[in-house]
Amino acid sequence: MARFEQCLYADEALERKLGFPRFVKSRGILYMSGMLSADENFDLVGAGDMAVQIERIYTRFEAALATQGATLQHVVSEILFTTDLAALSAAAHVRRAFYERHNASIPASTAVQVAALALPGAMLEIHPTVEAPE
């Protein structure tokens, strides 16, 4: 169970509205809530376009990491939940480019196809684990 003092927020107003923090920090690891392709009102960005959704997710991801002094170099693993594995594979270059800009390797990863995600129309949700910077 997370203690209140372990809960960290990247966008506190939105995260409290949704009912969970962006991060829980425990023993030097940042456990992150899943990230979808959403705007500041939690409306879908990029309906039907995996590349646009990846771009939006990783842009949000970079901003969230920055609130903790981290970058994509600190990401140690990701679980990618997708409604379309073929589309994810075809747009993988977008994800790879984000990591390359940070001189980072793609982390340990698992991709799982699912029937639907929490935000209607979302094609991808990433669930990262991050080593907290010292």
N, C-alpha and C positions, 0 to 999 in steps of 0.2 A: 504494500500500500504506500502511495506517495504521501509524504508529509507536506503540509502547506508551504513550508520554507524551501522545499525542493522544487516547487512549481514556478516556472519562469515563463514570461509572456513576451511575444514579439509584437503583437497587436492586441493589447489587453482588452480593449472594449469589445472587439469582435470575438475574441476567444472566450471571454466571460459570457457573452451572449450565446455562443454555441455550447458552452458548458464544460470546456476543458482548456488547459493551458497548451501552448505550443510545445513546451519542453518540460521534462522532469529530469533533474540532474541528480545522479547518484554515483558516488565513487569515481568521479572523473569522466563519466559518460553522460551525454545528453541524449535522452530518449525522446524522439520527436513524434508528435501526432502526425497522422497522414496529411499529405498536401495534395489538394486538387487544383484545377485550373479555374480559379475564382477571382473576382474583383474584390474591392474593399467592402462591398455589400453582400458578398458571398453569392454573387450571380455568376453563372458559367461564362467562361471566356473560351472561344474557339469551338463552338458546337460542330461536331462532325469532322474536325481537323486535328489529327493527332500531333502534327508538328507544332501547331499553334498552342495546343494544350501543354506540350512539353516545354516550350519556350516560356509560357506563363508560369508553370509550376517552378521551373528552375530559377526564374527571375525572383519569384516570391521566396524561394528557398534561400537564395543568396542574401536577400534582405533579412530574413529571419536569422540566419547564421550570424550575420553581422551584429545583431543585437547582443550576441554572446561572445563577440570577438573571434568568431570562427569563420572559416571559408570552406569551400569544397575540398580543400586539402585535408580537412579534419573528418570527413565522412568515411566511416569504416565499412558500412554495409547499407544496402537498400533492399526493400521488398517492393516490387512494382506490381500493383494490382491493375489489370487492364481488362477492358471489355473486348479487345481486339488485338491478339498477339501479332498478327500479320502487320497491322498498321503500326504497332509499336516497333517492330523490327525494321520496317521501311523508314521510320523517322528517327531511328537510333542515332543518326549523325548529329541531330540537334542536341541530344543529351551529351554525347561525346564532346561536342564543341565547348559546352560549358565547363567540363572538367579540364579540357586542354587549355582554356583561357586561364585557369588557375594552376597550370603546371601540375595537375593531379591525375592520378590514375582513376579509371572507373573502379568503384569499390566492389567488394564482394556483393553479388546481386542475385536475387531470385525474382523471376517474373511468373505471375499466376493469372490465368484468365478467369474472370468472374462474370456472372450474369449481369450485374449492375453495381453501381457505386452510389454513395450517399447523395451526391448532387446529380439530379436527372440530366442526362446527356453527357456527363463526364465519361471520358474514355480511359483515364489514367489517374491513379492515386499512388503517390510514393510514400513509403514509410521508412525514413532514414534513421540510422544510429550514428552518433557523432562523438568523436573523442574531444572532450572539452579542452580548449587551449589552456596552457599553464600560465 
